[in-house]
Structure formats: structure tokens, C-alpha cells
């Protein structure tokens, strides 16, 4: 008599489903539902935490001074169409002059950062020179040094150059202290084949010509990333213009709001209205150009 192995078939219900497999499937479905619920709950909680300050600022900008003093920040204003605070912030805060100063600093700072950063990255990647590794290490060390520890020396340099209380002081500081832009451009340039440089040299092009006609046009994603990241940082900066541009006519949009804060308190309704005027352009620009930020960082990470 031969021995044979027999498989024990799982019990089947009258509906045709396997009884033994119900338990694991139900546990997996419950686990997946719990994970999905936890994921969306965390996203909703993070969104609420991010939006609450913006909602409080918007509500405060539409309130009167009495409503701000007696109500909570998240209470609805009695008159949602109250735009008096925006007029006060625009006139008494000299927002028009502040917008001009901010635009001046923003344009020259971003353009200088793109030009200097891309040139430095091109020289580091394409040229061989002494102490090349030391220069790269110095760039890395410069990012680790707290900027506050060098403010005294920086202030003396700016003052001796005659740039104090002028728009060129923050422009010079913003252009010369962005090491991150150099690394972003460096990652992109390393992904550009050197055969393009060699072909251009065979045609008689100089190094500057190669940079301007070959390398720079291929850096458009990196340029978009640097422009957006650097632009938002310059647009929202408070410390640099507050320290190096103390005059009233030299204020930026961030320092102009500070004028509504006095020794006896602050006009939070006017400050909130000015903050809304500052936030809206940045928010619209970011929503319109956010795909360039993500694409730029992703491309730079894969090169």
C-alpha cells in the first residue's frame, strides 16, 4: 500500500469564500484603513496648525482697535469689509516707498546671486587650480559659522565702504553670503557633460564664452530654484535692512511694519493689515512657481 500526501483543503462557506482566509484579510484591511486614517488626520492637523496664524492675522486686520483689545484673535470681525487698517498701513507705514526699496534690493540681490553663484560653481567644477579642495571646504565651513558672531566685523566693513544707510548695503551682503546657491549650481553643472565645453573650445570659444552661451542656458532649472528661494528670503528678511538701513525713507516692507510698535504698545490691527499686504504677493508667487522649486531640487538631487 503506497502512502500519499493529501492536502487539507480549507473549509469553504456556502457563499464560496474561504473561511480560513477571512481573518488575515480583515486584519490587513483594518490595518490599511487605520494607516490611511492616521495619514490624512496628520495632514489635516498640520494644515490647521499652518493656517491658524494666517487666519488670525486676516481677522485682526479687519478689526478695530477695540475689537482687538477685547476679543480673541480668532473671533470674527464685526465688519468684514473694514479696510481702514490697510489704508493706515499703506500711508503711515510708507508701504509704497518700502515696496520700491524691497524691489530694488530684491532684483539686484537675486541677479547678483545667480551670476556670482553660477560663475563660482563653473570655476570650481571645470577648472583645476591649487587649493581647490580647500576652497570647497572653506565654503562648507562658512555655512557652519553663525552669522551673528561676525556682525561686528561685517558692520565695520560696510561702514568703511560708505554703504551704511543705503540700499546697496543689503545688496552686497545678500550677494556675498549665499553658499547654498553655489552648491545648487554645482550639482547641476556636474550633470552637464564636458564634451560640450570641448566642442566649444574647438570652435575657438573662450571660457567666458562657454559659460555664457553653453553652461548658463542649461542652468535654467537651477536658476529658477535659486531665484525663488533667494527671493523669498530677501523679501522676508528683517534683520539686515533694520540694522543697515535705519532711516525712515530707507525702510523695507518688513521694517516698515515695525513703526506701528511703540513704547506703550502695538497697533496690532495695522500691523496685521501690513502683514497681509506682505504675505499676499509672496503667496501668489509661490503658488504660481512652486513646480519650479520641486523640479529644481529633484533634478539637483539626481545629478
DRENMAR-277414 format. One record per residue (C-alpha): x, y negated, z; residue number from 1; residue in one letter; chain. Coordinates in Angstrom, 2 decimals. Each point is the difference from the previous one (the first is absolute). Example, Ala and Ser with C-alpha at 12.3 -4.5 7.8 and 13.67 -1.06 7.14 Angstrom:
X 12.30	Y 4.50	Z 7.80	resi 1	resn A	chain A
X 1.37	Y -3.44	Z -0.66	resi 2	resn S	chain A
! end
This chain:
X 0.00	Y 0.00	Z 0.00	resi 1	resn X	chain A
X 1.52	Y -3.28	Z -1.12	resi 2	resn X	chain A
X -0.03	Y -2.99	Z 2.22	resi 3	resn X	chain A
X -1.10	Y -3.26	Z -1.57	resi 4	resn X	chain A
X -0.17	Y -3.48	Z 1.39	resi 5	resn X	chain A
X -3.34	Y -1.69	Z 0.00	resi 6	resn X	chain A
X -0.51	Y -3.75	Z 0.21	resi 7	resn X	chain A
X -2.55	Y -1.10	Z 2.46	resi 8	resn X	chain A
X -2.28	Y -2.41	Z -1.76	resi 9	resn X	chain A
X -1.23	Y -2.96	Z 2.00	resi 10	resn X	chain A
X -3.65	Y -0.08	Z 0.79	resi 11	resn X	chain A
X -2.14	Y -1.83	Z -2.48	resi 12	resn X	chain A
X -3.14	Y -1.80	Z 1.00	resi 13	resn X	chain A
X -3.21	Y 0.25	Z -1.91	resi 14	resn X	chain A
X 0.69	Y -3.35	Z -1.63	resi 15	resn X	chain A
X 3.19	Y 1.34	Z -1.52	resi 16	resn X	chain A
X 2.47	Y -1.90	Z 2.20	resi 17	resn X	chain A
X 2.85	Y 1.65	Z 1.85	resi 18	resn X	chain A
X -0.67	Y 0.05	Z 3.71	resi 19	resn X	chain A
X 3.64	Y 0.25	Z 1.09	resi 20	resn X	chain A
X 1.12	Y -3.02	Z -2.07	resi 21	resn X	chain A
X -2.60	Y -2.41	Z 1.33	resi 22	resn X	chain A
X 1.91	Y -0.86	Z 3.16	resi 23	resn X	chain A
X 3.32	Y -1.14	Z -1.59	resi 24	resn X	chain A
X -1.80	Y -1.92	Z -2.73	resi 25	resn X	chain A
X -2.17	Y -1.84	Z 2.49	resi 26	resn X	chain A
X 3.02	Y -0.81	Z 2.16	resi 27	resn X	chain A
X 1.90	Y -1.32	Z -3.02	resi 28	resn X	chain A
X -2.95	Y -2.12	Z -1.11	resi 29	resn X	chain A
X -0.44	Y -1.42	Z 3.51	resi 30	resn X	chain A
X 3.72	Y -0.75	Z 0.25	resi 31	resn X	chain A
X -0.04	Y -1.75	Z -3.37	resi 32	resn X	chain A
X -3.06	Y -2.01	Z 1.00	resi 33	resn X	chain A
X 1.65	Y -1.02	Z 3.27	resi 34	resn X	chain A
X 3.21	Y -1.06	Z -1.77	resi 35	resn X	chain A
X -1.92	Y -1.96	Z -2.61	resi 36	resn X	chain A
X -2.10	Y -1.71	Z 2.68	resi 37	resn X	chain A
X 3.09	Y -0.88	Z 2.03	resi 38	resn X	chain A
X 1.73	Y -1.42	Z -3.09	resi 39	resn X	chain A
X -2.86	Y -2.27	Z -0.95	resi 40	resn X	chain A
X -0.60	Y -1.01	Z 3.61	resi 41	resn X	chain A
X 3.64	Y -1.08	Z 0.37	resi 42	resn X	chain A
X -0.17	Y -1.96	Z -3.27	resi 43	resn X	chain A
X -3.19	Y -1.74	Z 1.12	resi 44	resn X	chain A
X 1.52	Y -0.83	Z 3.39	resi 45	resn X	chain A
X 3.15	Y -1.41	Z -1.61	resi 46	resn X	chain A
X -2.09	Y -2.08	Z -2.42	resi 47	resn X	chain A
X -2.07	Y -1.41	Z 2.85	resi 48	resn X	chain A
X 3.12	Y -0.92	Z 1.98	resi 49	resn X	chain A
X 1.45	Y -1.76	Z -3.05	resi 50	resn X	chain A
X -3.20	Y -1.86	Z -0.87	resi 51	resn X	chain A
X -1.01	Y -1.15	Z 3.48	resi 52	resn X	chain A
X 2.59	Y -2.84	Z 0.20	resi 53	resn X	chain A
X -0.98	Y -1.20	Z -3.47	resi 54	resn X	chain A
X -3.68	Y 0.04	Z 0.90	resi 55	resn X	chain A
X 0.72	Y -1.90	Z 3.22	resi 56	resn X	chain A
X 1.98	Y -2.64	Z -1.91	resi 57	resn X	chain A
X -2.77	Y -0.38	Z -2.59	resi 58	resn X	chain A
X -2.72	Y -0.35	Z 2.65	resi 59	resn X	chain A
X 2.07	Y -2.50	Z 2.01	resi 60	resn X	chain A
X 0.63	Y -2.14	Z -3.08	resi 61	resn X	chain A
X -3.77	Y -0.47	Z -0.41	resi 62	resn X	chain A
X -0.68	Y -0.97	Z 3.63	resi 63	resn X	chain A
X 0.00	Y -3.30	Z 1.84	resi 64	resn X	chain A
X 2.36	Y -0.72	Z 2.87	resi 65	resn X	chain A
X -2.80	Y 0.63	Z 2.52	resi 66	resn X	chain A
X -0.79	Y 3.39	Z -1.53	resi 67	resn X	chain A
X 3.68	Y 0.96	Z 0.16	resi 68	resn X	chain A
X 0.21	Y -1.04	Z 3.67	resi 69	resn X	chain A
X -3.16	Y 1.79	Z 1.13	resi 70	resn X	chain A
X -0.34	Y 3.00	Z -2.34	resi 71	resn X	chain A
X 2.07	Y 3.07	Z -0.76	resi 72	resn X	chain A
X 2.26	Y 0.21	Z -3.06	resi 73	resn X	chain A
X -2.25	Y 2.58	Z -1.65	resi 74	resn X	chain A
X -3.28	Y -1.82	Z 0.60	resi 75	resn X	chain A
X -1.78	Y -1.26	Z -3.09	resi 76	resn X	chain A
X 0.11	Y -3.77	Z -0.66	resi 77	resn X	chain A
X -3.27	Y -1.89	Z 0.29	resi 78	resn X	chain A
X 0.55	Y -1.63	Z -3.39	resi 79	resn X	chain A
X 1.74	Y 2.37	Z -2.46	resi 80	resn X	chain A
X 0.30	Y -2.85	Z -2.51	resi 81	resn X	chain A
X 1.98	Y -2.28	Z 2.29	resi 82	resn X	chain A
X 3.03	Y -1.04	Z -2.09	resi 83	resn X	chain A
X 1.03	Y -3.00	Z 2.09	resi 84	resn X	chain A
X 2.98	Y 1.83	Z 1.48	resi 85	resn X	chain A
X 1.38	Y 0.73	Z -3.47	resi 86	resn X	chain A
X -0.11	Y -3.69	Z -0.87	resi 87	resn X	chain A
X 1.75	Y -0.89	Z 3.26	resi 88	resn X	chain A
X 2.69	Y 2.61	Z -0.57	resi 89	resn X	chain A
X 0.54	Y -1.20	Z -3.56	resi 90	resn X	chain A
X 0.15	Y -3.73	Z 0.83	resi 91	resn X	chain A
X 1.49	Y -0.24	Z 3.50	resi 92	resn X	chain A
X 2.26	Y 2.99	Z -0.57	resi 93	resn X	chain A
X 1.33	Y -1.48	Z -3.26	resi 94	resn X	chain A
X -0.64	Y 3.30	Z -1.73	resi 95	resn X	chain A
X 0.41	Y -1.45	Z -3.50	resi 96	resn X	chain A
X 3.57	Y -1.14	Z 0.72	resi 97	resn X	chain A
X 0.61	Y 3.25	Z 1.84	resi 98	resn X	chain A
X -1.17	Y 2.00	Z -3.01	resi 99	resn X	chain A
X 2.38	Y -1.93	Z -2.25	resi 100	resn X	chain A
X 2.94	Y 0.57	Z 2.37	resi 101	resn X	chain A
X -0.87	Y 3.67	Z 0.31	resi 102	resn X	chain A
X -0.30	Y 0.42	Z -3.79	resi 103	resn X	chain A
X 3.35	Y -1.77	Z -0.52	resi 104	resn X	chain A
X 1.78	Y 2.24	Z 2.52	resi 105	resn X	chain A
X -1.78	Y 3.10	Z -1.29	resi 106	resn X	chain A
X 0.87	Y -0.47	Z -3.68	resi 107	resn X	chain A
X 3.68	Y -0.82	Z 0.48	resi 108	resn X	chain A
X 0.52	Y 2.60	Z 2.74	resi 109	resn X	chain A
X -1.58	Y 2.85	Z -1.95	resi 110	resn X	chain A
X 1.72	Y -0.95	Z -3.27	resi 111	resn X	chain A
X 3.37	Y -0.29	Z 1.74	resi 112	resn X	chain A
X -0.49	Y 3.30	Z 1.81	resi 113	resn X	chain A
X -0.83	Y 1.82	Z -3.23	resi 114	resn X	chain A
X 2.97	Y -1.51	Z -1.84	resi 115	resn X	chain A
X 2.59	Y 0.44	Z 2.76	resi 116	resn X	chain A
X -1.27	Y 3.41	Z 1.09	resi 117	resn X	chain A
X -0.08	Y 1.49	Z -3.50	resi 118	resn X	chain A
X 3.43	Y -1.42	Z -0.85	resi 119	resn X	chain A
X 1.53	Y 1.33	Z 3.21	resi 120	resn X	chain A
X -1.55	Y 3.43	Z -0.55	resi 121	resn X	chain A
X 1.24	Y 0.07	Z -3.61	resi 122	resn X	chain A
X 3.55	Y -0.88	Z 1.09	resi 123	resn X	chain A
X 0.03	Y 2.59	Z 2.78	resi 124	resn X	chain A
X -1.27	Y 2.82	Z -2.21	resi 125	resn X	chain A
X 1.75	Y -0.69	Z -3.30	resi 126	resn X	chain A
X 3.41	Y -1.42	Z 0.99	resi 127	resn X	chain A
X 2.92	Y 1.58	Z 1.82	resi 128	resn X	chain A
X 1.95	Y -2.29	Z 2.29	resi 129	resn X	chain A
X 1.92	Y 0.11	Z 3.23	resi 130	resn X	chain A
X -1.91	Y 0.26	Z 3.26	resi 131	resn X	chain A
X -3.18	Y 0.90	Z -1.87	resi 132	resn X	chain A
X -1.11	Y 2.42	Z 2.70	resi 133	resn X	chain A
X 0.91	Y -2.53	Z 2.66	resi 134	resn X	chain A
X -2.29	Y -2.57	Z -1.64	resi 135	resn X	chain A
X -2.91	Y 2.46	Z -0.03	resi 136	resn X	chain A
X 0.66	Y 0.84	Z 3.66	resi 137	resn X	chain A
X 0.08	Y -3.72	Z 0.84	resi 138	resn X	chain A
X -3.39	Y -0.43	Z -1.64	resi 139	resn X	chain A
X -1.34	Y 2.84	Z 2.15	resi 140	resn X	chain A
X 1.53	Y -1.45	Z 3.17	resi 141	resn X	chain A
X -1.51	Y -3.40	Z -0.80	resi 142	resn X	chain A
X -3.49	Y 1.52	Z 0.14	resi 143	resn X	chain A
X 0.70	Y 1.33	Z 3.50	resi 144	resn X	chain A
X 1.12	Y -3.33	Z 1.49	resi 145	resn X	chain A
X -2.91	Y -1.89	Z 1.64	resi 146	resn X	chain A
X -0.47	Y -3.32	Z -1.75	resi 147	resn X	chain A
X -0.63	Y -1.78	Z 3.31	resi 148	resn X	chain A
X 3.60	Y 0.60	Z 1.09	resi 149	resn X	chain A
X 1.34	Y -1.99	Z -2.98	resi 150	resn X	chain A
X -2.42	Y -2.93	Z 0.11	resi 151	resn X	chain A
X 2.43	Y -2.43	Z 1.65	resi 152	resn X	chain A
X 2.66	Y 0.54	Z -2.66	resi 153	resn X	chain A
X -2.61	Y -0.04	Z -2.77	resi 154	resn X	chain A
X -1.44	Y -3.28	Z 1.25	resi 155	resn X	chain A
X 3.45	Y -1.60	Z 0.06	resi 156	resn X	chain A
X 0.70	Y 1.13	Z -3.57	resi 157	resn X	chain A
X -3.35	Y -1.34	Z -1.25	resi 158	resn X	chain A
X 0.51	Y -3.29	Z 1.83	resi 159	resn X	chain A
X 3.55	Y -0.47	Z -1.30	resi 160	resn X	chain A
X -1.19	Y 0.61	Z -3.56	resi 161	resn X	chain A
X -2.54	Y -2.82	Z 0.38	resi 162	resn X	chain A
X -2.97	Y 2.33	Z -0.55	resi 163	resn X	chain A
X -1.66	Y -0.52	Z 3.38	resi 164	resn X	chain A
X -3.58	Y -1.31	Z -0.22	resi 165	resn X	chain A
X -0.15	Y 0.68	Z -3.72	resi 166	resn X	chain A
X -1.80	Y 2.64	Z -2.05	resi 167	resn X	chain A
X 3.31	Y 1.46	Z -1.13	resi 168	resn X	chain A
X 0.94	Y 1.22	Z 3.50	resi 169	resn X	chain A
X -2.51	Y 2.89	Z 0.09	resi 170	resn X	chain A
X 0.60	Y 0.64	Z -3.71	resi 171	resn X	chain A
X 3.72	Y 0.56	Z 0.60	resi 172	resn X	chain A
X -0.69	Y 2.21	Z 3.03	resi 173	resn X	chain A
X -2.63	Y 2.12	Z -1.74	resi 174	resn X	chain A
X 2.19	Y 0.53	Z -3.06	resi 175	resn X	chain A
X 3.13	Y 0.99	Z 1.90	resi 176	resn X	chain A
X -1.39	Y 2.35	Z 2.65	resi 177	resn X	chain A
X -2.05	Y 2.59	Z -1.92	resi 178	resn X	chain A
X 2.05	Y 3.20	Z -0.02	resi 179	resn X	chain A
X -3.11	Y 2.12	Z -0.57	resi 180	resn X	chain A
X -0.44	Y -1.50	Z -3.48	resi 181	resn X	chain A
X 3.54	Y 1.07	Z -0.93	resi 182	resn X	chain A
X -0.71	Y 3.59	Z 1.02	resi 183	resn X	chain A
X -3.29	Y 0.05	Z -1.91	resi 184	resn X	chain A
X 1.73	Y -1.19	Z -3.18	resi 185	resn X	chain A
X 2.89	Y 2.38	Z 0.64	resi 186	resn X	chain A
X -2.31	Y 3.01	Z 0.04	resi 187	resn X	chain A
X -1.50	Y -0.99	Z -3.34	resi 188	resn X	chain A
X 3.31	Y -0.80	Z -1.69	resi 189	resn X	chain A
X 1.37	Y 3.41	Z 0.98	resi 190	resn X	chain A
X -2.83	Y 1.52	Z -2.03	resi 191	resn X	chain A
X 0.99	Y -1.92	Z -3.16	resi 192	resn X	chain A
X 2.46	Y 2.04	Z -2.11	resi 193	resn X	chain A
X 3.43	Y -1.53	Z -0.56	resi 194	resn X	chain A
X -0.20	Y 0.97	Z -3.67	resi 195	resn X	chain A
X -2.10	Y -3.13	Z -0.55	resi 196	resn X	chain A
X 2.84	Y -2.13	Z 1.38	resi 197	resn X	chain A
X 2.55	Y 1.80	Z -2.18	resi 198	resn X	chain A
X -2.11	Y -0.44	Z -3.13	resi 199	resn X	chain A
X -0.35	Y -3.71	Z 0.72	resi 200	resn X	chain A
X 3.75	Y -0.34	Z 0.56	resi 201	resn X	chain A
X 0.67	Y 1.64	Z -3.36	resi 202	resn X	chain A
X -2.13	Y -2.75	Z -1.55	resi 203	resn X	chain A
X 2.22	Y -2.61	Z 1.68	resi 204	resn X	chain A
X -2.25	Y -0.95	Z 2.91	resi 205	resn X	chain A
X 1.60	Y -1.32	Z 3.19	resi 206	resn X	chain A
X -0.90	Y 1.12	Z 3.51	resi 207	resn X	chain A
X -2.24	Y -3.03	Z 0.51	resi 208	resn X	chain A
X -1.70	Y 0.63	Z -3.33	resi 209	resn X	chain A
X -0.60	Y 3.65	Z 0.90	resi 210	resn X	chain A
X -1.49	Y -1.00	Z 3.33	resi 211	resn X	chain A
X -2.31	Y -2.60	Z -1.56	resi 212	resn X	chain A
X -1.18	Y 1.90	Z -3.08	resi 213	resn X	chain A
X 0.21	Y 3.66	Z 1.05	resi 214	resn X	chain A
X -0.12	Y 0.41	Z 3.78	resi 215	resn X	chain A
X -2.33	Y -2.80	Z 1.09	resi 216	resn X	chain A
X -2.91	Y 0.91	Z -2.34	resi 217	resn X	chain A
X 0.11	Y 3.58	Z 1.33	resi 218	resn X	chain A
X -0.31	Y -1.25	Z 3.59	resi 219	resn X	chain A
X -3.57	Y -1.23	Z -0.36	resi 220	resn X	chain A
X -1.49	Y 2.41	Z 2.58	resi 221	resn X	chain A
X 2.73	Y -0.90	Z 2.48	resi 222	resn X	chain A
X -0.45	Y -3.71	Z -0.70	resi 223	resn X	chain A
X -3.75	Y 0.29	Z 0.61	resi 224	resn X	chain A
X 0.66	Y 1.79	Z 3.29	resi 225	resn X	chain A
X 2.55	Y -2.55	Z 1.20	resi 226	resn X	chain A
X -2.17	Y -2.96	Z -1.08	resi 227	resn X	chain A
X -3.02	Y 1.25	Z 1.92	resi 228	resn X	chain A
X 1.82	Y 1.12	Z 3.15	resi 229	resn X	chain A
X 2.25	Y -3.07	Z 0.12	resi 230	resn X	chain A
X -2.84	Y -2.35	Z -0.92	resi 231	resn X	chain A
X -2.22	Y 1.18	Z 2.82	resi 232	resn X	chain A
X 2.89	Y -0.27	Z 2.48	resi 233	resn X	chain A
X 0.84	Y -3.57	Z -1.07	resi 234	resn X	chain A
X -3.66	Y -1.01	Z -0.12	resi 235	resn X	chain A
X -0.65	Y 1.14	Z 3.56	resi 236	resn X	chain A
X 3.31	Y -1.03	Z 1.57	resi 237	resn X	chain A
X -0.27	Y -2.43	Z 2.92	resi 238	resn X	chain A
X 3.35	Y -0.04	Z 1.77	resi 239	resn X	chain A
X 2.24	Y -1.20	Z -2.84	resi 240	resn X	chain A
X -2.03	Y -3.04	Z -1.15	resi 241	resn X	chain A
X -0.86	Y -0.88	Z 3.61	resi 242	resn X	chain A
X 3.69	Y -0.14	Z 0.94	resi 243	resn X	chain A
X 1.52	Y -1.51	Z -3.15	resi 244	resn X	chain A
X -2.88	Y -2.25	Z -1.15	resi 245	resn X	chain A
X -1.24	Y -1.85	Z 3.12	resi 246	resn X	chain A
X -1.40	Y -3.08	Z -1.75	resi 247	resn X	chain A
X -3.76	Y -0.26	Z -0.39	resi 248	resn X	chain A
X 0.15	Y -0.40	Z -3.79	resi 249	resn X	chain A
X 2.26	Y 3.06	Z -0.25	resi 250	resn X	chain A
X -2.42	Y 2.47	Z 1.53	resi 251	resn X	chain A
X -1.10	Y 3.22	Z -1.66	resi 252	resn X	chain A
X -3.36	Y 1.69	Z 0.27	resi 253	resn X	chain A
X 1.15	Y 1.95	Z 3.04	resi 254	resn X	chain A
X 1.52	Y -2.93	Z 1.92	resi 255	resn X	chain A
X -2.84	Y -2.38	Z -0.89	resi 256	resn X	chain A
X -2.43	Y 2.09	Z 2.02	resi 257	resn X	chain A
X 2.24	Y -0.41	Z 3.02	resi 258	resn X	chain A
X -0.90	Y -3.71	Z 0.16	resi 259	resn X	chain A
X -3.45	Y 0.87	Z 1.35	resi 260	resn X	chain A
X 1.58	Y 1.37	Z 3.17	resi 261	resn X	chain A
X 0.70	Y -2.67	Z 2.62	resi 262	resn X	chain A
X 0.99	Y -0.20	Z 3.67	resi 263	resn X	chain A
X -3.63	Y 0.16	Z 1.14	resi 264	resn X	chain A
X -1.08	Y 2.98	Z -2.05	resi 265	resn X	chain A
X -0.60	Y 1.01	Z -3.57	resi 266	resn X	chain A
X -2.79	Y -0.64	Z -2.50	resi 267	resn X	chain A
X -0.50	Y 3.62	Z -0.88	resi 268	resn X	chain A
X -2.85	Y -0.72	Z -2.39	resi 269	resn X	chain A
X 2.27	Y -2.22	Z -2.13	resi 270	resn X	chain A
X 2.91	Y 2.43	Z 0.28	resi 271	resn X	chain A
X -2.26	Y 2.87	Z -1.09	resi 272	resn X	chain A
X -1.29	Y -2.02	Z -2.97	resi 273	resn X	chain A
X 3.56	Y -0.73	Z -1.06	resi 274	resn X	chain A
X 0.90	Y 3.67	Z 0.50	resi 275	resn X	chain A
X -2.82	Y 1.00	Z -2.33	resi 276	resn X	chain A
X 1.34	Y -2.43	Z -2.62	resi 277	resn X	chain A
X 3.40	Y 1.66	Z 0.39	resi 278	resn X	chain A
X -1.23	Y 3.60	Z -0.01	resi 279	resn X	chain A
X -2.32	Y -0.11	Z -3.01	resi 280	resn X	chain A
X 2.66	Y -0.68	Z -2.70	resi 281	resn X	chain A
X 2.32	Y 2.65	Z 1.41	resi 282	resn X	chain A
X -2.82	Y 2.54	Z 0.21	resi 283	resn X	chain A
X -1.15	Y -0.63	Z -3.56	resi 284	resn X	chain A
X 3.52	Y 0.22	Z -1.41	resi 285	resn X	chain A
X 0.68	Y 3.23	Z 1.89	resi 286	resn X	chain A
X -3.25	Y 1.63	Z -1.14	resi 287	resn X	chain A
X 0.72	Y -1.00	Z -3.60	resi 288	resn X	chain A
X 3.64	Y 1.16	Z -0.01	resi 289	resn X	chain A
X 0.02	Y 2.85	Z 2.51	resi 290	resn X	chain A
X 0.51	Y 2.65	Z -2.69	resi 291	resn X	chain A
X 3.31	Y -1.63	Z -0.92	resi 292	resn X	chain A
X 1.16	Y 0.32	Z 3.63	resi 293	resn X	chain A
X -0.83	Y 3.70	Z 0.23	resi 294	resn X	chain A
X 1.33	Y 0.81	Z -3.47	resi 295	resn X	chain A
X 3.19	Y -1.93	Z 0.66	resi 296	resn X	chain A
X 0.76	Y 1.74	Z 3.28	resi 297	resn X	chain A
X -0.90	Y 3.42	Z -1.41	resi 298	resn X	chain A
X 2.18	Y -0.46	Z -3.08	resi 299	resn X	chain A
X 2.87	Y -1.26	Z 2.10	resi 300	resn X	chain A
X -0.22	Y 3.01	Z 2.28	resi 301	resn X	chain A
X 0.16	Y 2.51	Z -2.87	resi 302	resn X	chain A
X 2.95	Y -1.55	Z -1.83	resi 303	resn X	chain A
! end
